[in-house]
Amino acid sequence: MHILSKSTYIKGLQCEKALYMFKKHPYLRDHISIEQRAKFQRGTDVGVLAHACFPGGVDMTPAFPAHFPKKAEETRQNLSNPDVNVMYEAVFQYNDTLIMLDMLVRDGDRWIAIEVKSSMALSTTYYNDSALQYYVLHGCGVPLSDFRLMYINGDYVRHGEINVKQLFKFESVLDYVKEHESRVAQNVERLKGVVALPHSPIINIGTQCHSPYTCDFIGHCWKLIPKDSYLYTTAIDDRHLFEYYFDGINSNKKMLMISDPNSLEARQIEALQSGSYYIDYKKLYTIAPLPRPKSVGFLNLLIHRPAVPELEGTRPYQELILAFALQGDHEEGGCFVWHCFDDHSRWRDSIPLLVEKLSHYAQIVCFTPQNLSTTLLRHEIIQNKEVGHKVFNLFDVLQQCDFYHPKIKKGFTLQHLCEALFPDIATFEHSKILMEALSQELTSYQQAEEDLLIENQIVEKTYQKFFNTCAVDK
């Protein structure tokens, strides 16, 4: 059986300890988020769609891990079979390293290796995993005429059925993977040695815990770090935090001794130790709306950005408004929910409805990392830039006021904000609402609607907590 695969190789490049733990103690992994699972599924779906660019291939996907050796042998036999011109998920193993190549396409007496990505841009990680695959293919003696990365063409516009040859574009990375083959060979030997160790390698926590991906063993590796450690602060970037930590500044007390008492870092440590949060109230009062708005609407948009355009005239990752929840005095019963979960082609129906409803409010409050004003302008929901001042994005406002709570170290999301300010409220990952809304198995979307309203209630409670009185106080 193999020791390394593409995923474990990339994991080992990020952190050797993570590789060892994955191979020897996988039960210690952290829970995989719904958002991450959705990304995995998106990659799988795009990969299957890409097969249509080279139809009629033989699917080599093993049904079970135990079938890897059998499929590797079948792949080897197909290389010399003139009736096989395309293979999907071709299995190769060389030097204890196994890969499954998205597509292998015959090119005369040689082959073109193709790896499919669901993004519109290529990253260093994509080049690194391509280099590993080339190393294995070369080691197996596969004659290649090219190695290409196949990814989403952001300029594609859907007209009728998906045109897969226009949806995807290619970049040859043959020169890159050849140039890095010797480095890959060294990495493979090094990482095989890591897996063979009698115990976990001693590697301190550091920036590799979150870069390029969030490690799935953070819960294990950070278990001895106190929950109120300054390593959970955000005022100083992680690289410098770890430099301080391993230079002997390994406690809050020591960190406070070298910090300006009025610095943001000191304020965050004080919040950590008191189990509370920090916010710069001077900045908050400056930002507070004045005069106080006569009518405030709380808006929560559920945006869907499919990698493969679903609807006529749309592009990859173009935003579709699948639902919105609006709370305010002008709504019957105090709240209104609209959605097109059952028929995404109705998404444009949301635009005139939002135009009409938002016109009744002097201020529109939301919480989103996206620029809501830009979104509303793009769809002509607010007709001009002068109306943009109506949008009050708590995401931007709280960041401008240096809001801090240890929960947001994991990301400044509405869920983490709720856990910080209103721990008694049960929340759901925003991505879970979207997954429920996209599920083909659901006949009722009540839970998704309720979760949208819960998120909106959190936004309203946050606004009331910080701004209901400060406009008067000013």
Secondary structure, 3 states (H helix, E strand, C coil): CCCEEHHHHHHHHHCHHHHHHHHHCHHHCCCCCHHHHHHHHHHHHHHHHHHHHCCCCEECCCCCHHHHHHHHHHHHHHHCCCCCCEEEEEEEEECCEEEEEEEEEEECCEEEEEEECCCCCCCHHHHHHHHHHHHHHHHCCCCEEEEEEEEECCCCCCCCCCCHHHHEEEEECHHHHHHCHHHHHHHHHHHHHHHCCCCCCCCCCCHHHCCCCCCCCHHHHCCCCCCCCHHHCCCCCHHHHHHHHHCCCCCHHHHHHHCCCCCHHHHHHHHHHHCCCECCHHHHHHHCCCCCCCCEEEEEEEEECCCCCCCCCCCCCCCEEEEEEEECCCCHHHEEEEECCCCHHHHHHHHHHHHHHHCCCCEEEECCCCCHHHHHHHCCCCCCHHHHHHEEEHHHHHHHCCCECHHHHHCCCHHHHHHHHCCCCCCCCHHHHHHHHHCCCCCCCHHHHHHHHHHHHHHHHHHHHHHCCHHHHC
